[in-house]
Amino acid sequence: MACRFTFRFVWLLSALCCFSISAAAADAPWPQWRGPQRDAHSPEKGLNLNWEAAEPKLAWIGEGLGEGYASLSCDGDRLYTTGNKDKGQAVLAISEANGSVIWETSLTDQVP
């Protein structure tokens, strides 16, 4: 009887752990280059992959972000990136809702 209870408890605990991990992965932020697992793969389902048939709606155009090439990191309602500005390179936090710069801080006074 004790063996059956232990088996059921371990099975239930394992199932709960797997469920919580998969639920967390679906809502995971994009906190680093190439995504949560650094594999350039999004766990999102049902994405439109045929843009010729149904072009995605433009949400906003970012301005004042600087020049250069940089990737984005996403967490909550903010996007983070870098940009070359007049006074050097900067890190910026951008509103996901409208593209406005929430804050920016200088990294260096030189442009790479």
FISE-331927 format. One line per field, with one value per residue (C-alpha): x, y, z; residue number from 0. Coordinates in steps of 0.2 Angstrom, whole numbers. Layout:
N
u X, ...
v Y, ...
w Z, ...
seq NUM, ...
//
This chain:
112
u 0, 14, 23, 7, 5, 23, 22, 6, 14, 30, 20, 8, 23, 32, 16, 14, 33, 31, 15, 23, 38, 29, 17, 32, 40, 25, 25, 44, 51, 64, 78, 94, 100, 91, 78, 75, 85, 97, 91, 81, 65, 49, 37, 22, 9, -2, 9, 6, 20, 13, 15, 10, -7, -10, 3, 5, -1, 13, 12, 23, 40, 54, 62, 78, 85, 102, 111, 119, 114, 108, 96, 81, 78, 60, 53, 36, 31, 48, 61, 79, 92, 108, 111, 125, 120, 129, 138, 143, 134, 118, 107, 88, 72, 57, 39, 31, 15, 20, 39, 43, 60, 57, 75, 92, 109, 127, 138, 153, 158, 165, 155, 161
v 0, 12, 8, 12, 29, 33, 29, 40, 54, 54, 53, 68, 78, 75, 79, 95, 100, 96, 107, 122, 121, 121, 135, 145, 142, 148, 165, 167, 184, 186, 192, 189, 187, 174, 171, 162, 147, 156, 145, 159, 149, 156, 144, 155, 145, 150, 164, 170, 163, 169, 188, 189, 182, 192, 206, 210, 226, 239, 243, 258, 266, 269, 286, 293, 275, 279, 271, 254, 236, 228, 215, 217, 209, 209, 208, 213, 229, 235, 232, 234, 238, 248, 262, 274, 291, 308, 307, 288, 272, 270, 257, 261, 255, 256, 255, 240, 249, 264, 264, 278, 279, 276, 279, 278, 278, 280, 265, 274, 291, 282, 275, 257
w 0, 4, -12, -22, -13, -16, -34, -36, -26, -37, -53, -48, -43, -59, -69, -60, -63, -81, -82, -73, -84, -100, -94, -89, -106, -116, -106, -106, -110, -123, -111, -122, -139, -149, -136, -119, -124, -136, -150, -160, -158, -150, -141, -148, -158, -172, -179, -197, -207, -224, -224, -243, -239, -223, -219, -201, -195, -191, -172, -172, -179, -166, -167, -158, -155, -163, -177, -180, -178, -162, -156, -145, -128, -122, -104, -98, -107, -112, -126, -123, -136, -140, -152, -157, -153, -155, -138, -140, -138, -127, -119, -122, -114, -126, -123, -131, -133, -143, -146, -135, -126, -107, -102, -110, -102, -110, -111, -118, -126, -141, -156, -161
seq 0, 1, 2, 3, 4, 5, 6, 7, 8, 9, 10, 11, 12, 13, 14, 15, 16, 17, 18, 19, 20, 21, 22, 23, 24, 25, 26, 27, 28, 29, 30, 31, 32, 33, 34, 35, 36, 37, 38, 39, 40, 41, 42, 43, 44, 45, 46, 47, 48, 49, 50, 51, 52, 53, 54, 55, 56, 57, 58, 59, 60, 61, 62, 63, 64, 65, 66, 67, 68, 69, 70, 71, 72, 73, 74, 75, 76, 77, 78, 79, 80, 81, 82, 83, 84, 85, 86, 87, 88, 89, 90, 91, 92, 93, 94, 95, 96, 97, 98, 99, 100, 101, 102, 103, 104, 105, 106, 107, 108, 109, 110, 111
//
